[in-house]
Amino acid sequence: MNFRILSNTGGEKMYEGQIITYRVSPLASVPLFWMTEITHVKEYEYFIDEQRVGPYAVWHHEHRFKAIQGGIEMTDMVTYKLPLGVLGKLVHALWVKRSVEYIFDYRYQALEERFGKFL
């Protein structure tokens, strides 16, 4: 997807109202602008980002964190909808669903490589 953060209105600490802009290339290396806002934060428990500008009609992504023996369990809950009605549903079935699954599979593998596998 060639996912690249362009700007981040915050420092090290996340906060409600924080705007993050990205450049993504989900289809044939065509670059798209994407802007999300951090809408809710409860430190050490969860945060939510929602799309403000970008390729989805709706994007709501909840990141949850839970302390467990030996580490932190991270859970994602994503709700999204494509624009364009029936055409969007067709594109979702043919391509977008697999692409979103790939993104989260990739992130899981990257975190596992960085922090190790939890048994």
Rosetta constraint file for C-alpha pairs under 8 A:
AtomPair CA 1 CA 24 HARMONIC 5.81 0.50
AtomPair CA 1 CA 25 HARMONIC 4.88 0.50
AtomPair CA 1 CA 26 HARMONIC 4.78 0.50
AtomPair CA 1 CA 27 HARMONIC 7.75 0.50
AtomPair CA 1 CA 29 HARMONIC 7.60 0.50
AtomPair CA 2 CA 23 HARMONIC 7.70 0.50
AtomPair CA 2 CA 24 HARMONIC 5.62 0.50
AtomPair CA 2 CA 25 HARMONIC 5.54 0.50
AtomPair CA 2 CA 26 HARMONIC 7.59 0.50
AtomPair CA 2 CA 29 HARMONIC 7.81 0.50
AtomPair CA 3 CA 22 HARMONIC 6.98 0.50
AtomPair CA 3 CA 23 HARMONIC 5.99 0.50
AtomPair CA 3 CA 24 HARMONIC 4.62 0.50
AtomPair CA 3 CA 25 HARMONIC 6.90 0.50
AtomPair CA 4 CA 22 HARMONIC 5.47 0.50
AtomPair CA 4 CA 23 HARMONIC 5.22 0.50
AtomPair CA 4 CA 24 HARMONIC 6.41 0.50
AtomPair CA 5 CA 20 HARMONIC 7.35 0.50
AtomPair CA 5 CA 21 HARMONIC 6.03 0.50
AtomPair CA 5 CA 22 HARMONIC 4.36 0.50
AtomPair CA 5 CA 23 HARMONIC 6.48 0.50
AtomPair CA 6 CA 20 HARMONIC 7.60 0.50
AtomPair CA 6 CA 21 HARMONIC 5.37 0.50
AtomPair CA 6 CA 22 HARMONIC 5.01 0.50
AtomPair CA 6 CA 23 HARMONIC 6.69 0.50
AtomPair CA 7 CA 20 HARMONIC 5.73 0.50
AtomPair CA 7 CA 21 HARMONIC 5.26 0.50
AtomPair CA 7 CA 22 HARMONIC 7.13 0.50
AtomPair CA 8 CA 18 HARMONIC 7.54 0.50
AtomPair CA 8 CA 19 HARMONIC 6.17 0.50
AtomPair CA 8 CA 20 HARMONIC 4.56 0.50
AtomPair CA 8 CA 21 HARMONIC 6.60 0.50
AtomPair CA 9 CA 18 HARMONIC 5.86 0.50
AtomPair CA 9 CA 19 HARMONIC 5.60 0.50
AtomPair CA 9 CA 20 HARMONIC 6.47 0.50
AtomPair CA 10 CA 14 HARMONIC 6.58 0.50
AtomPair CA 10 CA 15 HARMONIC 7.53 0.50
AtomPair CA 10 CA 18 HARMONIC 6.25 0.50
AtomPair CA 10 CA 19 HARMONIC 7.80 0.50
AtomPair CA 14 CA 18 HARMONIC 6.98 0.50
AtomPair CA 14 CA 38 HARMONIC 7.73 0.50
AtomPair CA 14 CA 41 HARMONIC 7.41 0.50
AtomPair CA 15 CA 38 HARMONIC 6.69 0.50
AtomPair CA 15 CA 40 HARMONIC 7.61 0.50
AtomPair CA 15 CA 41 HARMONIC 6.27 0.50
AtomPair CA 16 CA 37 HARMONIC 7.76 0.50
AtomPair CA 16 CA 38 HARMONIC 5.19 0.50
AtomPair CA 16 CA 39 HARMONIC 4.97 0.50
AtomPair CA 16 CA 40 HARMONIC 5.35 0.50
AtomPair CA 16 CA 41 HARMONIC 6.07 0.50
AtomPair CA 17 CA 37 HARMONIC 5.91 0.50
AtomPair CA 17 CA 38 HARMONIC 5.45 0.50
AtomPair CA 17 CA 39 HARMONIC 5.78 0.50
AtomPair CA 18 CA 37 HARMONIC 5.53 0.50
AtomPair CA 18 CA 38 HARMONIC 5.18 0.50
AtomPair CA 18 CA 39 HARMONIC 7.68 0.50
AtomPair CA 19 CA 35 HARMONIC 6.94 0.50
AtomPair CA 19 CA 36 HARMONIC 5.80 0.50
AtomPair CA 19 CA 37 HARMONIC 4.56 0.50
AtomPair CA 19 CA 38 HARMONIC 6.55 0.50
AtomPair CA 20 CA 35 HARMONIC 5.74 0.50
AtomPair CA 20 CA 36 HARMONIC 5.39 0.50
AtomPair CA 20 CA 37 HARMONIC 6.38 0.50
AtomPair CA 21 CA 33 HARMONIC 7.31 0.50
AtomPair CA 21 CA 34 HARMONIC 5.71 0.50
AtomPair CA 21 CA 35 HARMONIC 4.36 0.50
AtomPair CA 21 CA 36 HARMONIC 6.44 0.50
AtomPair CA 22 CA 33 HARMONIC 5.94 0.50
AtomPair CA 22 CA 34 HARMONIC 5.04 0.50
AtomPair CA 22 CA 35 HARMONIC 6.24 0.50
AtomPair CA 23 CA 31 HARMONIC 6.26 0.50
AtomPair CA 23 CA 32 HARMONIC 5.58 0.50
AtomPair CA 23 CA 33 HARMONIC 4.91 0.50
AtomPair CA 23 CA 34 HARMONIC 6.13 0.50
AtomPair CA 24 CA 31 HARMONIC 5.56 0.50
AtomPair CA 24 CA 32 HARMONIC 5.26 0.50
AtomPair CA 24 CA 33 HARMONIC 6.57 0.50
AtomPair CA 24 CA 34 HARMONIC 7.12 0.50
AtomPair CA 25 CA 29 HARMONIC 4.83 0.50
AtomPair CA 25 CA 30 HARMONIC 5.10 0.50
AtomPair CA 25 CA 31 HARMONIC 4.43 0.50
AtomPair CA 25 CA 32 HARMONIC 5.93 0.50
AtomPair CA 26 CA 30 HARMONIC 7.01 0.50
AtomPair CA 26 CA 31 HARMONIC 7.59 0.50
AtomPair CA 26 CA 32 HARMONIC 7.93 0.50
AtomPair CA 26 CA 99 HARMONIC 7.87 0.50
AtomPair CA 32 CA 54 HARMONIC 7.28 0.50
AtomPair CA 32 CA 55 HARMONIC 7.52 0.50
AtomPair CA 33 CA 53 HARMONIC 7.43 0.50
AtomPair CA 33 CA 54 HARMONIC 5.96 0.50
AtomPair CA 34 CA 51 HARMONIC 7.34 0.50
AtomPair CA 34 CA 52 HARMONIC 7.76 0.50
AtomPair CA 34 CA 53 HARMONIC 5.49 0.50
AtomPair CA 34 CA 54 HARMONIC 4.31 0.50
AtomPair CA 34 CA 55 HARMONIC 7.13 0.50
AtomPair CA 35 CA 51 HARMONIC 5.84 0.50
AtomPair CA 35 CA 52 HARMONIC 5.44 0.50
AtomPair CA 35 CA 53 HARMONIC 4.93 0.50
AtomPair CA 35 CA 54 HARMONIC 6.26 0.50
AtomPair CA 36 CA 49 HARMONIC 6.07 0.50
AtomPair CA 36 CA 50 HARMONIC 5.27 0.50
AtomPair CA 36 CA 51 HARMONIC 4.23 0.50
AtomPair CA 36 CA 52 HARMONIC 5.30 0.50
AtomPair CA 36 CA 53 HARMONIC 7.01 0.50
AtomPair CA 37 CA 49 HARMONIC 5.43 0.50
AtomPair CA 37 CA 50 HARMONIC 5.41 0.50
AtomPair CA 37 CA 51 HARMONIC 6.38 0.50
AtomPair CA 37 CA 52 HARMONIC 6.59 0.50
AtomPair CA 38 CA 47 HARMONIC 7.11 0.50
AtomPair CA 38 CA 48 HARMONIC 5.69 0.50
AtomPair CA 38 CA 49 HARMONIC 4.39 0.50
AtomPair CA 38 CA 50 HARMONIC 6.54 0.50
AtomPair CA 39 CA 47 HARMONIC 7.57 0.50
AtomPair CA 39 CA 48 HARMONIC 5.67 0.50
AtomPair CA 39 CA 49 HARMONIC 5.84 0.50
AtomPair CA 39 CA 50 HARMONIC 6.83 0.50
AtomPair CA 40 CA 46 HARMONIC 7.93 0.50
AtomPair CA 40 CA 47 HARMONIC 5.37 0.50
AtomPair CA 40 CA 48 HARMONIC 5.21 0.50
AtomPair CA 40 CA 49 HARMONIC 7.50 0.50
AtomPair CA 41 CA 46 HARMONIC 5.98 0.50
AtomPair CA 41 CA 47 HARMONIC 4.31 0.50
AtomPair CA 41 CA 48 HARMONIC 6.66 0.50
AtomPair CA 42 CA 46 HARMONIC 5.35 0.50
AtomPair CA 42 CA 47 HARMONIC 6.23 0.50
AtomPair CA 43 CA 47 HARMONIC 7.70 0.50
AtomPair CA 44 CA 65 HARMONIC 6.43 0.50
AtomPair CA 44 CA 66 HARMONIC 7.74 0.50
AtomPair CA 45 CA 64 HARMONIC 5.76 0.50
AtomPair CA 45 CA 65 HARMONIC 4.93 0.50
AtomPair CA 45 CA 66 HARMONIC 6.42 0.50
AtomPair CA 46 CA 62 HARMONIC 7.00 0.50
AtomPair CA 46 CA 63 HARMONIC 5.33 0.50
AtomPair CA 46 CA 64 HARMONIC 4.28 0.50
AtomPair CA 46 CA 65 HARMONIC 5.84 0.50
AtomPair CA 47 CA 62 HARMONIC 5.95 0.50
AtomPair CA 47 CA 63 HARMONIC 5.41 0.50
AtomPair CA 47 CA 64 HARMONIC 6.82 0.50
AtomPair CA 48 CA 60 HARMONIC 7.06 0.50
AtomPair CA 48 CA 61 HARMONIC 5.52 0.50
AtomPair CA 48 CA 62 HARMONIC 4.41 0.50
AtomPair CA 48 CA 63 HARMONIC 6.18 0.50
AtomPair CA 49 CA 60 HARMONIC 6.06 0.50
AtomPair CA 49 CA 61 HARMONIC 5.28 0.50
AtomPair CA 49 CA 62 HARMONIC 6.62 0.50
AtomPair CA 50 CA 58 HARMONIC 7.88 0.50
AtomPair CA 50 CA 59 HARMONIC 5.45 0.50
AtomPair CA 50 CA 60 HARMONIC 4.62 0.50
AtomPair CA 50 CA 61 HARMONIC 6.29 0.50
AtomPair CA 51 CA 56 HARMONIC 7.61 0.50
AtomPair CA 51 CA 58 HARMONIC 6.84 0.50
AtomPair CA 51 CA 59 HARMONIC 5.21 0.50
AtomPair CA 51 CA 60 HARMONIC 6.88 0.50
AtomPair CA 55 CA 82 HARMONIC 7.41 0.50
AtomPair CA 55 CA 83 HARMONIC 7.88 0.50
AtomPair CA 56 CA 80 HARMONIC 6.88 0.50
AtomPair CA 56 CA 81 HARMONIC 5.96 0.50
AtomPair CA 56 CA 82 HARMONIC 4.82 0.50
AtomPair CA 56 CA 83 HARMONIC 6.17 0.50
AtomPair CA 57 CA 80 HARMONIC 7.38 0.50
AtomPair CA 57 CA 81 HARMONIC 5.43 0.50
AtomPair CA 57 CA 82 HARMONIC 5.05 0.50
AtomPair CA 57 CA 83 HARMONIC 4.88 0.50
AtomPair CA 58 CA 79 HARMONIC 7.40 0.50
AtomPair CA 58 CA 80 HARMONIC 4.91 0.50
AtomPair CA 58 CA 81 HARMONIC 4.95 0.50
AtomPair CA 58 CA 82 HARMONIC 6.88 0.50
AtomPair CA 59 CA 78 HARMONIC 7.29 0.50
AtomPair CA 59 CA 79 HARMONIC 5.90 0.50
AtomPair CA 59 CA 80 HARMONIC 4.40 0.50
AtomPair CA 59 CA 81 HARMONIC 6.78 0.50
AtomPair CA 60 CA 78 HARMONIC 5.75 0.50
AtomPair CA 60 CA 79 HARMONIC 5.13 0.50
AtomPair CA 60 CA 80 HARMONIC 6.25 0.50
AtomPair CA 61 CA 76 HARMONIC 6.99 0.50
AtomPair CA 61 CA 77 HARMONIC 5.80 0.50
AtomPair CA 61 CA 78 HARMONIC 4.46 0.50
AtomPair CA 61 CA 79 HARMONIC 6.43 0.50
AtomPair CA 62 CA 76 HARMONIC 5.71 0.50
AtomPair CA 62 CA 77 HARMONIC 5.06 0.50
AtomPair CA 62 CA 78 HARMONIC 6.31 0.50
AtomPair CA 63 CA 74 HARMONIC 7.04 0.50
AtomPair CA 63 CA 75 HARMONIC 5.91 0.50
AtomPair CA 63 CA 76 HARMONIC 4.80 0.50
AtomPair CA 63 CA 77 HARMONIC 6.64 0.50
AtomPair CA 64 CA 74 HARMONIC 5.62 0.50
AtomPair CA 64 CA 75 HARMONIC 5.05 0.50
AtomPair CA 64 CA 76 HARMONIC 6.33 0.50
AtomPair CA 65 CA 72 HARMONIC 6.42 0.50
AtomPair CA 65 CA 73 HARMONIC 5.64 0.50
AtomPair CA 65 CA 74 HARMONIC 4.69 0.50
AtomPair CA 65 CA 75 HARMONIC 6.52 0.50
AtomPair CA 66 CA 72 HARMONIC 5.53 0.50
AtomPair CA 66 CA 73 HARMONIC 5.07 0.50
AtomPair CA 66 CA 74 HARMONIC 6.59 0.50
AtomPair CA 67 CA 71 HARMONIC 6.20 0.50
AtomPair CA 67 CA 72 HARMONIC 4.61 0.50
AtomPair CA 67 CA 73 HARMONIC 6.29 0.50
AtomPair CA 68 CA 72 HARMONIC 5.54 0.50
AtomPair CA 68 CA 73 HARMONIC 6.45 0.50
AtomPair CA 70 CA 118 HARMONIC 7.89 0.50
AtomPair CA 71 CA 118 HARMONIC 7.92 0.50
AtomPair CA 82 CA 88 HARMONIC 5.31 0.50
AtomPair CA 82 CA 89 HARMONIC 7.07 0.50
AtomPair CA 82 CA 92 HARMONIC 7.33 0.50
AtomPair CA 83 CA 88 HARMONIC 5.55 0.50
AtomPair CA 84 CA 88 HARMONIC 4.80 0.50
AtomPair CA 84 CA 89 HARMONIC 7.92 0.50
AtomPair CA 85 CA 89 HARMONIC 6.37 0.50
AtomPair CA 86 CA 90 HARMONIC 6.28 0.50
AtomPair CA 87 CA 91 HARMONIC 6.22 0.50
AtomPair CA 88 CA 92 HARMONIC 6.02 0.50
AtomPair CA 89 CA 93 HARMONIC 6.22 0.50
AtomPair CA 90 CA 94 HARMONIC 6.15 0.50
AtomPair CA 91 CA 95 HARMONIC 5.70 0.50
AtomPair CA 91 CA 96 HARMONIC 6.33 0.50
AtomPair CA 92 CA 96 HARMONIC 4.40 0.50
AtomPair CA 92 CA 97 HARMONIC 5.40 0.50
AtomPair CA 93 CA 97 HARMONIC 6.14 0.50
AtomPair CA 94 CA 98 HARMONIC 7.98 0.50
AtomPair CA 95 CA 99 HARMONIC 6.28 0.50
AtomPair CA 96 CA 100 HARMONIC 6.11 0.50
AtomPair CA 97 CA 101 HARMONIC 6.27 0.50
AtomPair CA 98 CA 102 HARMONIC 6.01 0.50
AtomPair CA 99 CA 103 HARMONIC 6.29 0.50
AtomPair CA 100 CA 104 HARMONIC 6.56 0.50
AtomPair CA 101 CA 105 HARMONIC 6.09 0.50
AtomPair CA 102 CA 106 HARMONIC 5.94 0.50
AtomPair CA 103 CA 107 HARMONIC 6.26 0.50
AtomPair CA 104 CA 108 HARMONIC 6.12 0.50
AtomPair CA 105 CA 109 HARMONIC 6.29 0.50
AtomPair CA 106 CA 110 HARMONIC 6.12 0.50
AtomPair CA 107 CA 111 HARMONIC 6.10 0.50
AtomPair CA 108 CA 112 HARMONIC 6.11 0.50
AtomPair CA 109 CA 113 HARMONIC 6.12 0.50
AtomPair CA 110 CA 114 HARMONIC 6.22 0.50
AtomPair CA 111 CA 115 HARMONIC 5.86 0.50
AtomPair CA 111 CA 116 HARMONIC 7.47 0.50
AtomPair CA 112 CA 116 HARMONIC 4.74 0.50
AtomPair CA 112 CA 117 HARMONIC 5.24 0.50
AtomPair CA 112 CA 118 HARMONIC 7.96 0.50
AtomPair CA 113 CA 117 HARMONIC 7.48 0.50
